[in-house]
Amino acid sequence: MMSKLSLALGVLCALQSCMPSKSADSTKKPTQTNSETGTQSSSLSDIGASQLFLIKDGVKVSLADIARANSSALTVFQFSGVDCLSCRTESPQVGQALTKYGSNVSRVVIFPNPVDEYPASSYQEFTRQYANNAPYANETGFDLSVLRTIRATNTQYFGIYVLVSKNGLGQVLNMDQAYLRVDAAVAKALGQ
């Protein structure tokens, strides 16, 4: 009986050696540059950008729609607050980091406020002073549907960045001090 068990184990081990090792992820796809968007497919994934709706210029559009309409390969969406003090510090730093990418990257500031919570001039003033006159969009209402979908904690309203390529793939940076990781994430998405 012991010899049959030994024989069975030997056969099983022999067959198992033909299988790829568990440490090698056979489902992992190689990094490939998407020639249409100029972005790396390995750092961007389906984050549901086509289902995340905002109000931009009075029209309800998705993050994917906004990214597709931009001439750049990648759009960086930045959650900021009109009166947020840390946003006033972080936003210019992100803008400075993005300048080296030129026309390959565009930026949109997202205010987690309904459009009429502040006058349009308040939103415009923030983007003028702290975001290089980047265009802006607002949550569709007080339900904060986009923010609730992507934030890491219930108390997180600002300092979240979402990268979205023209094909709708993206990456959410919702960790503490995410603004410090935007540059590296953009570089990886663009294959640089």
C-alpha positions in Angstrom: 0.0 0.0 0.0 2.8 2.4 0.8 4.4 1.8 -2.6 1.2 2.7 -4.4 1.0 5.9 -2.4 4.6 6.7 -3.2 3.9 5.9 -6.9 0.9 8.2 -6.9 2.8 11.0 -5.2 5.6 10.6 -7.7 3.2 10.8 -10.7 1.5 13.9 -9.1 4.8 15.6 -8.6 5.9 14.9 -12.1 2.7 16.3 -13.5 2.9 19.3 -11.2 6.4 20.1 -12.6 4.8 20.8 -16.0 2.5 23.4 -14.5 3.7 27.1 -14.2 4.8 27.9 -10.7 2.4 29.7 -8.4 4.9 32.5 -8.0 4.7 33.3 -11.7 1.4 35.0 -12.4 0.4 33.6 -15.8 -2.5 36.1 -16.0 -0.3 39.2 -15.6 -0.1 41.0 -18.9 3.1 42.6 -20.1 3.4 46.3 -20.0 2.4 47.7 -23.4 2.1 51.2 -24.6 -1.2 52.0 -26.2 -0.2 53.9 -29.3 -3.6 55.7 -29.5 -3.4 57.2 -26.0 0.4 57.0 -25.4 -0.3 55.5 -22.0 1.0 52.4 -20.3 -1.7 49.7 -19.9 -0.1 48.2 -16.8 -0.6 51.3 -14.5 -4.1 52.1 -15.7 -7.2 49.9 -15.3 -10.9 50.0 -15.6 -12.0 52.3 -12.7 -15.4 52.9 -14.0 -14.6 56.4 -15.3 -17.5 56.2 -17.7 -19.9 55.9 -14.7 -18.5 58.7 -12.6 -20.5 61.8 -13.5 -19.8 65.5 -12.9 -21.2 68.8 -14.0 -18.9 70.6 -16.3 -20.0 73.8 -18.0 -23.5 73.1 -17.0 -23.6 69.6 -18.6 -23.5 66.2 -16.9 -20.5 64.3 -18.2 -18.4 61.4 -17.1 -14.7 61.5 -16.2 -14.2 59.4 -19.3 -16.1 61.9 -21.5 -13.9 64.7 -20.2 -10.7 62.8 -20.7 -11.8 61.8 -24.2 -12.6 65.4 -25.2 -9.2 66.7 -24.0 -6.4 66.8 -26.6 -3.9 65.3 -24.1 -3.2 61.6 -23.7 -4.0 61.7 -20.0 -6.2 63.9 -17.8 -5.5 64.4 -14.1 -8.6 65.1 -12.0 -7.9 66.8 -8.7 -10.4 67.1 -5.8 -10.0 70.5 -4.2 -12.1 72.7 -2.0 -12.7 76.4 -2.6 -11.7 77.2 1.0 -9.3 74.3 1.6 -6.0 75.5 3.0 -4.0 72.4 2.2 -5.4 72.4 -1.4 -3.9 75.9 -1.8 -0.5 74.4 -1.0 -0.8 71.1 -2.8 -2.4 72.3 -6.0 0.5 74.5 -7.2 3.0 71.7 -6.4 1.0 69.3 -8.6 0.8 71.9 -11.3 4.5 72.4 -11.2 5.1 68.6 -11.5 2.7 68.4 -14.4 4.4 71.1 -16.5 7.2 68.9 -17.7 4.6 66.7 -19.5 3.4 69.6 -21.6 0.5 68.8 -23.9 0.5 65.1 -23.0 -1.3 65.9 -19.7 -4.3 68.1 -18.9 -5.8 68.9 -15.5 -9.3 69.4 -14.3 -10.1 70.5 -10.7 -13.2 68.8 -9.2 -15.0 70.6 -6.5 -17.1 68.3 -4.3 -19.8 70.9 -4.2 -23.0 71.4 -6.2 -22.5 74.1 -8.8 -24.6 76.6 -7.0 -23.1 76.1 -3.5 -20.6 78.9 -4.3 -20.6 81.5 -7.0 -18.9 80.5 -10.2 -16.3 83.3 -9.5 -15.2 81.4 -6.4 -14.4 78.2 -8.3 -12.7 80.3 -11.1 -10.7 82.2 -8.5 -9.4 79.0 -7.0 -8.3 77.6 -10.3 -6.8 80.9 -11.4 -4.7 81.3 -8.2 -3.8 77.7 -7.4 -4.3 75.5 -10.5 -2.9 77.4 -13.5 -6.5 78.3 -14.7 -7.3 74.6 -15.1 -11.0 74.0 -16.1 -13.2 72.7 -13.3 -16.2 70.5 -12.7 -18.5 69.9 -9.8 -20.2 67.0 -8.2 -23.7 66.5 -9.5 -25.3 67.3 -6.1 -25.0 66.9 -2.4 -24.8 63.1 -2.6 -21.1 63.2 -3.5 -21.5 60.2 -5.8 -18.0 60.4 -7.4 -16.2 61.2 -4.2 -17.9 58.4 -2.3 -16.9 55.9 -5.0 -13.2 56.7 -5.0 -12.3 58.0 -1.6 -10.4 55.8 0.8 -12.2 57.0 4.0 -15.5 58.7 4.8 -13.7 61.8 6.0 -11.7 62.3 2.8 -13.0 65.2 0.6 -9.8 66.7 -0.9 -6.3 65.6 -2.0 -7.6 62.8 -4.2 -6.3 62.5 -7.8 -7.7 60.5 -10.6 -5.7 59.8 -13.8 -7.9 59.0 -16.8 -6.6 58.2 -20.3 -8.5 58.9 -23.6 -9.7 55.3 -23.6 -11.3 55.6 -20.2 -8.7 53.6 -18.2 -7.5 55.2 -15.0 -5.9 55.2 -11.6 -7.1 56.6 -8.3 -4.6 58.1 -5.9 -6.6 58.4 -2.7 -3.9 57.7 -0.1 -2.5 60.3 2.4 -0.4 62.9 0.7 -1.4 61.6 -2.8 -0.2 64.9 -4.3 3.4 63.7 -3.8 2.6 60.6 -5.9 1.0 62.3 -8.9 4.2 62.9 -10.8 5.4 59.3 -10.6 1.9 57.9 -11.5 1.7 60.2 -14.5 5.2 59.2 -15.7 4.3 55.5 -15.4 1.0 56.0 -17.2 2.8 57.8 -20.0 5.6 55.2 -20.2 8.3 57.6 -19.1 
